[in-house]
Amino acid sequence: MSTIAITDCEGNVLYSLEECEMFPNYTAVLKDAIAQGKDLTGLCIKNQNISNVVFQGTTLYNAVFENCNFHKVEFIECQADSVWFNRCNLDGLKVKKTNLSKAQIHKCSISKAHFTRSNLNDSLIFDSNLHLAVFLKTQLNNVGFDNCNLEKAKFEECSLAEAGFYNLSPTYQWINDVLFSRCILNNCNLSSLNSLSMLFIRESNIEDAELKDQNFTRVINTYTKVLYAIESDTVWWEDFRGNFEQFKDMVENDTMENGTKYYLDDFLYDELSKVVYYLEQWHNEQTIIAQNTLSINKCE
């Protein structure tokens, strides 16, 4: 009978079992190690298919996962500081109440992954696909998203202070339709974006992020909260995102850009009509200020 061993990167055995009908492969032995509550600090897994494995309450400090299939794997209440994922399939990954701080995620597919109430502070995610990934109530402070595809990813009630989004792509498809909802964005670096019109912003302090030449005004009423970015000519209200003229048309005609009816209640219509008037006046004032500044600079 051969032995199936779970090892660290130096080859030290963390857990092992004799191969048998109950434990016929690496994945079965790994599941038993997790069930037995074994300390898997320094775990090293390469070139393995461990899809659908659930790491529950597992200690995984400094673990290394390379060229592995993690499809629909779950990490629940794990301690996994400083783990490294390299060239792994993490599609459908679920992470709940887990410490993944200082993680390094390199060249991985993380599409449709869900991170809930977890800690990824000080991590680096680069050259990876996070299409449709969801981050809920997760700490992402000082996380670098470097050259990643984040199209339609959602950040809800997350802290992204000092985080950074960087991509060399000449288009902004990589960050198209990303949602920041009730997020903390202090000094979050979004300065590579010339416009914010591709983002969805809901009750997040985008004004405190690091941005390139952006001015904002917020209009807060009893029932409505509207944010307008003048340089990007983008208005955000609830699920609405569009330029000022589209917002004005939506309010005046109850019609979205695609022609569907919005049907505003009277109390919403009254408030939003006042917002339209205010934004129109504010926009005109800011335009005049910008034109005057440009004229002064030309004279000098």
HELIX and SHEET records of a PDB file:
HELIX    1   1 TYR A   26  ALA A   35  1                                  10    
HELIX    2   2 GLN A  173  ILE A  175  5                                   3    
HELIX    3   3 ILE A  206  ASP A  208  5                                   3    
HELIX    4   4 PHE A  244  ASN A  253  1                                  10    
HELIX    5   5 ASP A  266  CYS A  299  1                                  34    
SHEET    1   A 2 THR A   3  THR A   7  0                                        
SHEET    2   A 2 VAL A  13  GLU A  18 -1                                        
SHEET    1   B 7 CYS A  44  LYS A  46  0                                        
SHEET    2   B 7 VAL A  64  GLU A  66  1                                        
SHEET    3   B 7 TRP A  84  ASN A  86  1                                        
SHEET    4   B 7 GLN A 104  HIS A 106  1                                        
SHEET    5   B 7 LEU A 124  PHE A 126  1                                        
SHEET    6   B 7 GLY A 144  ASP A 146  1                                        
SHEET    7   B 7 GLY A 164  TYR A 166  1                                        
SHEET    1   C 8 VAL A  54  GLN A  56  0                                        
SHEET    2   C 8 GLU A  74  ILE A  76  1                                        
SHEET    3   C 8 LYS A  94  LYS A  96  1                                        
SHEET    4   C 8 HIS A 114  THR A 116  1                                        
SHEET    5   C 8 VAL A 134  LEU A 136  1                                        
SHEET    6   C 8 LYS A 154  GLU A 156  1                                        
SHEET    7   C 8 LEU A 179  SER A 181  1                                        
SHEET    8   C 8 PHE A 200  ARG A 202  1                                        
SHEET    1   D 4 PHE A 216  ILE A 220  0                                        
SHEET    2   D 4 LYS A 225  ALA A 229 -1                                        
SHEET    3   D 4 THR A 234  TRP A 237 -1                                        
SHEET    4   D 4 PHE A 240  GLY A 242 -1                                        
END                                                                             
